[in-house]
């Protein structure tokens, strides 16, 4: 039921926020200050996704792959980059990481837009069902 959805959603959101905190921590260990600003932007996009899920726990099912697979991968990559970059700087490594950050930003933004669009689709479906019912009742 809704209570179960809420509890499951809450723990999934907590886990996701911990992953974002790990990404933030790793980014601030990185010696490249310009990348920290990029990561902050990405984390802002991620927060929008999590806020949308908190607002409507039904979004959790649609975002589960994003929360689990994608965030886990993002944590791993950012932490590995930070660890490597603090030991040995490399233009190639920095460029690859910049490209990855751009991709991450797109994915986070797309996920947020998808959740919003699904809300609109759900609303359209609900309105169609209501219209059909009103027509059947002779109201419309």
C-alpha positions as CSV (number, residue, x, y, z in Angstrom):
1,X,0.0,0.0,0.0
2,X,0.9,3.7,0.2
3,X,2.5,3.3,3.6
4,X,4.8,0.6,2.3
5,X,5.6,2.6,-0.8
6,X,6.5,5.5,1.5
7,X,8.7,3.5,3.8
8,X,10.5,1.8,0.9
9,X,10.7,5.1,-0.9
10,X,12.2,6.8,2.1
11,X,15.0,4.3,2.6
12,X,15.7,4.3,-1.1
13,X,15.9,8.1,-1.0
14,X,18.2,8.0,2.1
15,X,20.5,5.6,0.3
16,X,20.5,7.8,-2.8
17,X,21.3,10.9,-0.8
18,X,24.2,9.1,0.9
19,X,25.5,8.3,-2.6
20,X,25.3,11.9,-3.6
21,X,27.2,12.9,-0.4
22,X,29.9,10.4,-1.4
23,X,30.1,12.0,-4.9
24,X,30.3,15.4,-3.3
25,X,33.1,14.3,-0.9
26,X,35.1,12.7,-3.7
27,X,34.7,15.8,-5.9
28,X,36.1,18.0,-3.1
29,X,39.1,15.7,-2.8
30,X,39.9,16.3,-6.5
31,X,42.8,18.7,-7.1
32,X,40.9,20.3,-10.1
33,X,38.7,23.0,-8.6
34,X,36.9,23.6,-11.9
35,X,35.5,20.1,-11.7
36,X,34.0,20.7,-8.3
37,X,31.6,23.3,-9.7
38,X,30.5,20.9,-12.4
39,X,29.8,18.2,-9.8
40,X,27.8,20.7,-7.8
41,X,25.6,21.4,-10.8
42,X,25.1,17.6,-11.3
43,X,24.3,17.1,-7.7
44,X,21.7,19.9,-8.0
45,X,20.1,18.0,-10.9
46,X,20.2,14.8,-8.8
47,X,18.4,16.6,-5.9
48,X,15.6,17.5,-8.3
49,X,15.1,13.9,-9.2
50,X,15.1,12.9,-5.5
51,X,12.7,15.7,-4.6
52,X,10.4,14.6,-7.4
53,X,10.4,11.0,-6.0
54,X,9.8,12.3,-2.5
55,X,6.9,14.3,-3.8
56,X,5.4,11.3,-5.5
57,X,6.6,7.9,-4.2
58,X,5.1,6.1,-7.3
59,X,8.0,7.6,-9.2
60,X,10.3,5.3,-7.2
61,X,9.5,2.4,-9.5
62,X,10.2,4.4,-12.6
63,X,13.5,5.7,-11.1
64,X,14.8,2.5,-9.5
65,X,17.4,1.7,-12.1
66,X,18.6,5.3,-12.0
67,X,18.8,5.2,-8.2
68,X,20.6,1.9,-8.0
69,X,22.6,1.2,-11.1
70,X,23.4,4.7,-12.3
71,X,24.1,6.3,-8.9
72,X,26.3,3.4,-7.9
73,X,28.3,3.8,-11.1
74,X,28.6,7.5,-10.6
75,X,29.9,7.1,-7.1
76,X,32.5,4.5,-8.2
77,X,33.7,6.6,-11.1
78,X,34.0,9.9,-9.2
79,X,35.7,8.3,-6.2
80,X,38.1,6.5,-8.5
81,X,38.9,9.7,-10.4
82,X,39.5,11.6,-7.2
83,X,41.8,9.0,-5.8
84,X,43.8,8.7,-9.1
85,X,43.9,12.5,-9.7
86,X,45.3,13.2,-6.3
87,X,48.2,10.8,-6.9
88,X,48.9,11.6,-10.6
89,X,47.5,14.4,-12.7
90,X,46.9,13.7,-16.4
91,X,45.2,15.9,-19.0
92,X,43.8,12.8,-20.6
93,X,42.2,11.6,-17.3
94,X,40.8,15.1,-16.7
95,X,39.4,15.3,-20.2
96,X,37.8,11.9,-19.9
97,X,36.3,12.9,-16.5
98,X,34.9,16.2,-18.0
99,X,33.2,14.2,-20.7
100,X,31.8,11.8,-18.2
101,X,30.5,14.8,-16.1
102,X,28.7,16.2,-19.1
103,X,27.1,12.8,-19.7
104,X,26.1,12.5,-16.1
105,X,24.5,16.0,-16.2
106,X,22.4,15.0,-19.2
107,X,21.3,11.7,-17.7
108,X,20.2,13.4,-14.4
109,X,18.3,16.1,-16.3
110,X,16.7,13.6,-18.6
111,X,15.6,11.5,-15.6
112,X,14.0,14.5,-13.9
113,X,12.2,15.5,-17.1
114,X,11.0,11.9,-17.6
115,X,9.6,11.8,-14.1
116,X,7.8,15.2,-14.7
117,X,6.5,14.0,-18.1
118,X,5.2,10.7,-16.6
119,X,3.3,12.8,-14.0
120,X,1.7,14.7,-16.9
121,X,0.9,11.5,-18.7
122,X,-0.6,10.1,-15.5
123,X,-2.8,13.2,-15.2
124,X,-3.9,13.0,-18.9
125,X,-4.9,9.3,-18.4
126,X,-6.8,10.2,-15.2
127,X,-8.6,13.1,-17.0
128,X,-9.5,10.7,-19.9
129,X,-10.9,8.2,-17.5
130,X,-12.9,10.9,-15.7
131,X,-14.2,12.3,-19.0
132,X,-15.3,8.8,-20.0
133,X,-17.0,8.2,-16.7
134,X,-18.8,11.6,-16.9
135,X,-20.0,10.9,-20.4
136,X,-21.3,7.5,-19.3
137,X,-23.1,9.2,-16.3
138,X,-24.6,11.7,-18.8
139,X,-22.9,14.7,-17.2
140,X,-20.9,15.5,-20.4
